[in-house]
Amino acid sequence: MRVVIQRVSSASVSVDKEVIGSCGNGLLILAGIEEADTEQDAAWLSAKIVNLRIFRDAEGKMNLSLKDINGEMLVVSQFTLHASTQKGNRPSYIRAARPEKALPLFNTFVEILKQESGKPVATGEFGAHMEVGLINDGPVTIIIDTKNKE
């Protein structure tokens, strides 16, 4: 699994001009799933995300986690995170999981995030054309890939 995490003041996702998910202070998580991903990847990634110390403390240092600030999350599926641009100018998405694999694992990821954070998690609509709006706080943007655990 590969995610792009953005610390936000607010974020929302719309389908056909209708907002279907939003969050306030917290994280916008763009999530890409590849064929080799497992529920263990989803569990590891969820724990990493909710405990990542990227929010400012009273001294202005990034020292607090999503849990510490009681932050919110919006998770949007994005298969294009697995784009390969090595050959030519048209990206290949061969590593991205097919919907029949990706959707159940995406749903598992969201459920584990709910359990880890103890809060509801807003989402986009899997497979839909979505418009995502956000106010990036910082800006703080972090990429995490479960195939490259650091």
Secondary structure, 3 states (H helix, E strand, C coil): CEEEEEEEEEEEEEECCEEEEEECCEEEEEEECECCCCHHHHHHHHHHHHHCCCEECCCCCEEECHHHHCCEEEEEECHHHHCECCCCCCCECCCECCHHHHHHHHHHHHHHHHHHHCCCCEECCCCCCCEEEEEEEEEEEEEEEHHHCC
